[in-house]
Amino acid sequence: MIGYYNYTVWLTYASLLSACLGIGVSLHGAGHPYWGVFFLLLSGLCDAFDGRVARKKKDRSEMEKKYGIQIDSLADLVAFGVLPACIGEALSTLGPYVAGVRRLDFSSPQMRMCVRALVIAVMLFYVLAALIRLAYFNVAEEERQNIEGGSRKTYEGLPVTSAALIFPTIMLLQYVLPMDITLVYYIGMLITGALFISRIQVVKPGFRGILIMVLFGAAEAVLLLVGLFTVAHR
């Protein structure tokens, strides 16, 4: 078989599979966007450590290293590009699933059509921005390695993996706000997509920073699960 299957790529494969499950859960049948967010967090957890696990193997060939870089970006596009868009799609078509919160409703068919067109445009922009960010980073990083070498200190543009914390945070707002947060979610998508392709400088987190983000994500997962089993309903 082609490809590699040792422990250096297991977490990347797991991130992709988690994202696919999240897409399926969000869009299949009645769907449920909040379960989709749970799988987004799981993909983020896998991505937080896949690079460190891969670097533990000292005898990796150049082919293995390049393969790891490619599958990481491909998995990231699905997990942090496509999955958040699918969660947004589930929100816009199915509503918030929270007792006492009425979903946004637009009286006229023309208004609904316009809103739907805007929603689709935001989703397309977000996924495209994620793709551009990942491709540009790969090319720029390869060029930087040829000139400078070593590990980078900052990122140009917001890393797409930040989606694993941004969108669960927005979704958690539904449990404290007496309004449908679907519009907030799409505004978040628009801003996040713009930041992906911006030239802002983002400091690369060290191991302590990664642990803090993992703990933050774990807290979000717990709160989401509590909400799913106590406040949310189908």
Backbone torsions as a table, in degrees:
resi	resn	phi	psi	omega
1	MET	NA	146.1	175.3
2	ILE	-80.2	164.5	179.0
3	GLY	94.7	-179.1	179.7
4	TYR	-126.2	147.5	-172.7
5	TYR	-136.7	15.0	178.8
6	ASN	-80.7	178.5	-171.9
7	TYR	-62.8	-16.9	-177.5
8	THR	-68.9	-19.1	-177.8
9	VAL	-114.2	-1.3	-176.1
10	TRP	-59.8	-44.0	-178.0
11	LEU	-67.2	-35.3	177.1
12	THR	-66.3	-43.6	176.2
13	TYR	-61.8	-41.1	-180.0
14	ALA	-63.6	-38.1	178.3
15	SER	-61.6	-43.6	179.3
16	LEU	-65.4	-45.0	-179.2
17	LEU	-64.1	-38.9	176.7
18	SER	-61.9	-42.4	178.9
19	ALA	-62.9	-41.3	179.2
20	CYS	-64.0	-40.1	176.3
21	LEU	-63.5	-40.2	178.3
22	GLY	-63.0	-40.2	177.6
23	ILE	-63.9	-44.3	-179.7
24	GLY	-63.7	-44.3	-179.9
25	VAL	-63.6	-39.0	-177.8
26	SER	-69.5	-37.0	-170.2
27	LEU	-108.3	-17.8	-174.9
28	HIS	-74.8	131.9	176.7
29	GLY	57.3	-127.6	177.8
30	ALA	-69.8	-30.9	178.0
31	GLY	71.1	165.9	176.2
32	HIS	-158.2	104.6	-175.9
33	PRO	-61.7	-29.0	-177.0
34	TYR	-72.4	-31.9	172.5
35	TRP	-70.4	-33.2	175.2
36	GLY	-60.1	-39.7	178.6
37	VAL	-64.9	-36.6	177.8
38	PHE	-59.0	-42.6	178.7
39	PHE	-70.8	-29.0	174.2
40	LEU	-62.6	-43.7	176.8
41	LEU	-62.8	-39.8	179.6
42	LEU	-64.7	-40.0	175.7
43	SER	-63.0	-39.7	177.9
44	GLY	-63.3	-38.6	177.8
45	LEU	-63.4	-44.6	178.3
46	CYS	-61.8	-42.7	-178.0
47	ASP	-67.4	-29.1	-177.7
48	ALA	-62.5	-26.6	-173.2
49	PHE	-122.1	-2.7	-175.6
50	ASP	-63.8	-39.7	179.7
51	GLY	-66.5	-41.3	-179.9
52	ARG	-66.1	-39.4	177.7
53	VAL	-64.7	-43.1	-178.9
54	ALA	-62.2	-38.8	-178.1
55	ARG	-72.5	-11.4	176.7
56	LYS	-68.9	-24.8	178.8
57	LYS	-84.6	107.6	-172.5
58	LYS	-78.0	-21.8	-175.5
59	ASP	-100.3	26.3	177.6
60	ARG	-65.1	135.9	176.0
61	SER	-77.2	166.5	177.0
62	GLU	-62.7	-34.1	177.9
63	MET	-64.0	-43.4	179.1
64	GLU	-63.2	-41.5	-179.8
65	LYS	-63.8	-46.6	-179.9
66	LYS	-66.3	-37.2	177.2
67	TYR	-62.2	-44.1	179.4
68	GLY	-60.5	-40.9	179.2
69	ILE	-63.4	-43.8	-177.4
70	GLN	-66.6	-47.3	-177.6
71	ILE	-69.3	-28.1	177.8
72	ASP	-63.6	-44.9	179.3
73	SER	-67.7	-40.4	179.4
74	LEU	-64.1	-42.9	178.0
75	ALA	-65.4	-39.1	-180.0
76	ASP	-63.4	-36.1	179.9
77	LEU	-63.0	-41.6	179.3
78	VAL	-70.9	-47.6	-173.4
79	ALA	-70.7	-43.0	-172.1
80	PHE	-112.2	-1.8	174.0
81	GLY	-108.8	-61.2	-175.0
82	VAL	-74.8	-45.3	-176.5
83	LEU	-59.1	-48.0	177.3
84	PRO	-58.7	-34.9	177.4
85	ALA	-66.3	-39.1	179.1
86	CYS	-68.5	-35.9	176.0
87	ILE	-63.2	-42.7	176.8
88	GLY	-62.8	-38.2	177.5
89	GLU	-62.5	-43.1	178.9
90	ALA	-64.4	-39.0	178.0
91	LEU	-62.9	-44.9	-173.8
92	SER	-71.0	-27.5	-177.3
93	THR	-98.9	-24.5	-172.9
94	LEU	-112.9	-23.2	179.1
95	GLY	94.5	179.1	-170.0
96	PRO	-81.4	-18.9	-179.9
97	TYR	63.4	25.0	-179.3
98	VAL	-116.4	130.5	-177.5
99	ALA	-58.7	134.8	177.2
100	GLY	85.2	-3.1	-179.8
101	VAL	-110.7	118.3	178.5
102	ARG	-89.4	136.8	179.2
103	ARG	-72.2	157.9	178.3
104	LEU	-62.6	138.1	-179.2
105	ASP	-134.8	132.9	179.4
106	PHE	-114.4	123.7	-168.9
107	SER	-65.6	-45.6	-173.1
108	SER	-92.0	145.8	177.2
109	PRO	-60.0	-35.2	179.7
110	GLN	-64.1	-42.2	178.4
111	MET	-64.4	-43.0	178.9
112	ARG	-61.6	-38.5	179.5
113	MET	-66.0	-42.0	178.9
114	CYS	-64.5	-44.3	179.3
115	VAL	-62.8	-42.0	179.7
116	ARG	-62.1	-40.4	178.9
117	ALA	-64.5	-40.6	178.3
118	LEU	-65.1	-41.3	178.8
119	VAL	-59.8	-46.8	179.9
120	ILE	-63.9	-40.2	179.7
121	ALA	-62.1	-42.2	178.8
122	VAL	-64.4	-43.3	179.1
123	MET	-61.3	-45.1	-180.0
124	LEU	-63.3	-43.0	178.7
125	PHE	-61.4	-43.4	-177.4
126	TYR	-62.9	-48.4	-179.1
127	VAL	-64.4	-41.3	178.5
128	LEU	-63.7	-41.7	178.8
129	ALA	-62.6	-39.6	177.7
130	ALA	-63.0	-43.1	178.4
131	LEU	-61.2	-47.2	-179.0
132	ILE	-62.1	-43.5	180.0
133	ARG	-60.2	-44.9	-178.1
134	LEU	-67.9	-44.5	-179.6
135	ALA	-65.2	-43.6	-179.6
136	TYR	-63.7	-41.4	-180.0
137	PHE	-61.9	-43.5	-179.4
138	ASN	-60.7	-45.5	-179.2
139	VAL	-67.4	-46.2	-178.5
140	ALA	-65.3	-37.9	-179.8
141	GLU	-68.1	-39.9	177.3
142	GLU	-62.9	-41.2	178.2
143	GLU	-66.5	-40.7	179.4
144	ARG	-64.5	-39.2	178.9
145	GLN	-63.1	-38.2	179.5
146	ASN	-67.5	-29.6	-177.0
147	ILE	-94.2	-49.1	-172.5
148	GLU	-102.6	-46.0	-172.7
149	GLY	76.7	178.5	178.1
150	GLY	75.5	-171.5	-177.8
151	SER	-97.2	140.8	179.2
152	ARG	-75.3	154.3	-179.9
153	LYS	-101.4	-26.9	-178.0
154	THR	-135.4	159.4	172.4
155	TYR	-108.5	146.9	172.0
156	GLU	-98.8	118.0	-173.3
157	GLY	87.6	152.9	-179.8
158	LEU	-70.7	126.2	177.5
159	PRO	-59.8	141.0	-177.5
160	VAL	-65.7	-24.4	-179.6
161	THR	-65.5	-16.4	177.4
162	SER	-62.9	-19.4	178.0
163	ALA	-59.0	-27.6	-177.9
164	ALA	-65.7	-19.8	177.0
165	LEU	-108.9	-31.3	-176.1
166	ILE	-66.3	-51.3	-173.1
167	PHE	-74.2	-35.4	171.4
168	PRO	-60.9	-36.2	177.5
169	THR	-62.3	-44.0	178.4
170	ILE	-63.1	-42.3	-179.1
171	MET	-64.4	-34.7	179.2
172	LEU	-65.9	-22.6	177.8
173	LEU	-59.6	-26.3	-178.1
174	GLN	-62.7	-26.9	-178.1
175	TYR	-81.3	-8.9	-179.6
176	VAL	-121.2	-12.6	-179.8
177	LEU	-107.8	136.5	-179.1
178	PRO	-84.6	38.7	-177.2
179	MET	-146.1	156.8	176.4
180	ASP	-69.4	123.0	-175.4
181	ILE	-93.2	13.3	-179.1
182	THR	-56.9	-43.9	179.0
183	LEU	-62.8	-40.5	177.9
184	VAL	-61.5	-41.1	180.0
185	TYR	-59.8	-44.6	-178.0
186	TYR	-71.6	-33.2	173.3
187	ILE	-63.8	-40.1	176.3
188	GLY	-61.6	-40.3	177.2
189	MET	-62.3	-43.0	-178.4
190	LEU	-63.9	-45.8	-179.5
191	ILE	-67.4	-44.1	-179.1
192	THR	-63.3	-43.3	177.4
193	GLY	-60.6	-40.6	178.1
194	ALA	-64.2	-37.9	179.0
195	LEU	-69.7	-30.0	176.3
196	PHE	-56.5	-42.0	-173.8
197	ILE	-103.8	10.9	175.9
198	SER	-81.1	174.6	179.0
199	ARG	-104.6	21.4	177.5
200	ILE	-65.6	147.8	179.0
201	GLN	-97.1	124.1	-179.3
202	VAL	-116.1	124.8	-179.5
203	VAL	-66.7	131.7	178.3
204	LYS	-72.2	124.6	-177.7
205	PRO	-72.8	144.3	173.8
206	GLY	-84.2	-168.4	-177.5
207	PHE	-62.9	-39.4	178.8
208	ARG	-64.8	-41.4	177.8
209	GLY	-62.9	-38.4	178.0
210	ILE	-65.1	-41.8	178.7
211	LEU	-62.3	-40.2	178.2
212	ILE	-62.0	-43.9	179.7
213	MET	-65.5	-38.3	177.8
214	VAL	-63.8	-42.3	178.2
215	LEU	-65.1	-39.1	177.2
216	PHE	-62.9	-44.3	178.4
217	GLY	-64.2	-37.8	177.9
218	ALA	-64.1	-39.9	177.4
219	ALA	-63.8	-40.1	177.1
220	GLU	-62.8	-41.6	-179.7
221	ALA	-62.5	-41.9	179.0
222	VAL	-63.0	-45.3	-179.8
223	LEU	-64.2	-39.0	178.4
224	LEU	-64.7	-42.1	179.1
225	LEU	-65.4	-40.9	176.7
226	VAL	-60.7	-44.4	178.4
227	GLY	-62.9	-40.7	-178.8
228	LEU	-63.2	-36.5	-174.5
229	PHE	-96.1	-7.7	-178.9
230	THR	-122.7	-41.7	-174.7
231	VAL	-103.6	-45.5	-176.3
232	ALA	-72.0	155.5	176.4
233	HIS	-151.3	158.6	174.9
234	ARG	-97.7	NA	NA
